[in-house]
Each structure stands twice: as C-alpha cells, then as structure tokens.
C-alpha cells in the first residue's frame, strides 16, 4: 500500500520513543476490526485452528456470513488458513491481535463509562 505518503512520527507515551505510524495501514486494520462478527470470529479462533462449520456452530451465525467475514479477515492478514484434505482451518495470524482487541475493549469501556448522553 505505497501511495507516496510518509509515516508520521509521534512520541510514545509509555517509553518516550519515537514511533513511525503509517496511518493508511492502521486505518486498513481498524476497518477490518470494525465489525462485531469479525471480532467474535477472531476470539473464537484465538484458542486454536477451527473449520468454518465449528465457527458457525459456536457463534450461531450462518455459514455464508462466517465465510464472508473469514474472507475479509484473510484479506486483511488477520487470519491464516491451513488446508487438510477437504477442510480449511482458520487461525489467528498473530497472537498480538488478541491484545489489540483487549486494549480496544478497555478503551471502549472507559469511554462509555463516562458517557451521559447517546
């Protein structure tokens, strides 16, 4: 995704180090995480490889919907696949994804705790 934009440098709050952020990449990832069903699927497969049928059964979603979201998660590199005979198994591409989801959840809880209007 090279469109000629340069990374933006910011100072990390915790360490004081300079971080280079490429907002286009961050926005792409954030968009991939912006769907509740995708988050549920990521959490579902965080315990290990699962086939589409297992995900469908655990989450109570339709097979076409799960397949659509898995395709998007694969496209955004958040999941990887493993073929075994006629089955395709999905797993997280990086365990750090879970940490990102947990952090987003804490931020959301903190923001919503102080919200007084909707």
C-alpha positions in Angstrom: 0.0 0.0 0.0 2.5 2.6 -1.1 0.7 5.7 -2.1 3.7 8.1 -1.5 2.5 9.1 1.9 5.3 9.3 4.5 4.9 7.8 8.0 4.1 10.3 10.8 6.4 10.3 13.8 4.9 10.6 17.3 6.4 10.2 20.8 5.3 7.0 22.5 3.5 7.8 25.8 4.9 4.9 27.8 8.5 4.8 26.6 9.2 8.2 25.1 10.5 6.5 22.0 9.7 7.9 18.5 7.1 5.8 16.7 6.6 6.0 12.9 2.9 5.4 12.1 1.6 4.7 8.7 -2.0 5.8 9.0 -3.1 4.0 5.9 -2.1 0.7 7.3 -3.6 1.4 10.7 -6.8 2.5 9.1 -7.0 -0.6 7.0 -6.5 -2.8 10.1 -9.0 -0.7 12.1 -11.6 -1.1 9.3 -11.1 -4.9 9.4 -11.7 -4.9 13.2 -14.8 -2.6 12.9 -17.3 -5.4 12.6 -18.7 -7.2 15.7 -19.0 -10.5 13.9 -15.3 -10.3 12.8 -14.3 -9.7 16.4 -16.4 -12.6 17.5 -14.7 -14.8 14.9 -11.3 -13.7 15.9 -12.0 -14.5 19.5 -13.5 -17.9 18.5 -10.3 -18.9 16.7 -8.0 -17.5 19.2 -8.0 -20.8 21.1 -6.7 -22.7 18.0 -7.5 -23.7 14.5 -11.1 -24.2 13.5 -13.1 -25.1 10.4 -15.9 -22.9 9.2 -18.5 -25.4 10.5 -17.1 -25.2 14.0 -17.2 -21.4 13.9 -20.8 -21.4 12.6 -21.9 -23.8 15.4 -20.1 -21.9 18.2 -21.3 -18.4 17.2 -24.7 -19.2 15.8 -24.1 -17.3 12.6 -24.9 -18.5 9.1 -22.3 -20.3 7.1 -22.3 -17.7 4.2 -21.9 -14.9 6.8 -18.9 -16.6 8.5 -17.3 -17.4 5.2 -17.7 -13.7 4.1 -16.0 -12.4 7.2 -13.3 -15.0 7.1 -12.5 -13.9 3.6 -12.2 -10.3 4.8 -10.1 -11.3 7.7 -7.8 -13.3 5.4 -7.6 -10.4 3.0 -6.5 -8.1 5.9 -3.9 -10.7 7.0 -5.5 -11.2 10.4 -6.1 -14.9 9.9 -4.2 -17.6 8.1 -5.5 -20.8 6.6 -4.4 -24.4 6.7 -5.8 -26.9 4.3 -6.2 -30.5 5.4 -8.0 -32.7 2.9 -11.3 -31.2 2.1 -11.2 -29.0 5.1 -9.9 -25.5 5.6 -8.9 -24.4 9.1 -8.5 -20.8 10.2 -6.3 -19.4 13.0 -5.0 -16.1 14.1 -2.1 -14.9 12.1 -0.5 -13.2 15.1 -1.4 -13.7 18.8 -0.9 -9.9 19.3 -4.3 -9.4 17.6 -5.9 -10.6 20.8 -4.1 -7.9 22.8 -5.2 -5.2 20.4 -8.9 -6.4 20.8 -8.5 -6.4 24.6 -7.0 -2.9 24.6 -9.8 -1.6 22.3 -12.3 -3.2 24.7 -10.8 -1.3 27.7 -10.8 2.0 25.9 -14.4 1.5 24.8 -15.4 0.6 28.4 -13.7 3.6 29.8 -15.2 6.0 27.2 -18.7 4.5 27.6 -18.4 4.7 31.5 -18.2 8.5 31.3 -20.9 8.9 28.6 -24.0 10.6 29.8 -25.9 11.1 26.5 -26.4 9.0 23.4 
